[in-house]
């Protein structure tokens, strides 16, 4: 029993440190539409992390929906581009 308590006393702080050191990620998602409300497929959505320069991209699907999962915490510049439309 004493060996179990000593082992638990050593492992619990290590496990809690590991659990708190994990960073949580975020995601951005939405729909792309024009001024009339029509949904637009095929729009390139780009999220650039301002601090690291890491760029993540996605295309909107046939329903105009896009998703940028697993973004690291930070400040991003998000742009939407498609031929024939202003950025």
Secondary structure, 3 states (H helix, E strand, C coil): CHHHHHHHHHHHHHHHHHHHHCCCCEEEEEECECCCCCECCCCEEEEEECCCCCEEEEECCCCCEEEEEEECCCCEEEEEECCCCCC
